[in-house]
Amino acid sequence: MIHPYFWGTNPIGSETADGLRKELVDKWWLYVCPSDKGCDDPFINPFVDGSPDIAGLACHGILVIVAEKDILRDRGRFYYDKLVKSGWRGKAEIMENEGEDHVFHIFNPDCDKAKSLMKRLAAFLNQGSGKGIVE
């Protein structure tokens, strides 16, 4: 999961200090997926009532990559922490891109940090004969 896009109505982490960006992400989601559930739709908030249990994920491994300056970073970290504590039987890893923002690697794919991200992702996908991939 590269810079996962998880969200929710109640702010966590850096969202509490950046109301402007929180409001912007709220509006983006409501535009992308208008529903009566708003920002607590299970499509974007995997921990609301009615969401599937993450302990049943059908893969052997997950790499969660977050970016330090990304308003979504704390949601990605929260997902990783909940997954590790969920009883899921796979292997979870986390990586943080220091000093970077959401999807920086798309806008600057030739920078050293983007290359490092891609190397880490490739190593993850290639470990254990592809056991990071759903069978």
Disulfide bonds with the S-S distance in Angstrom:
none
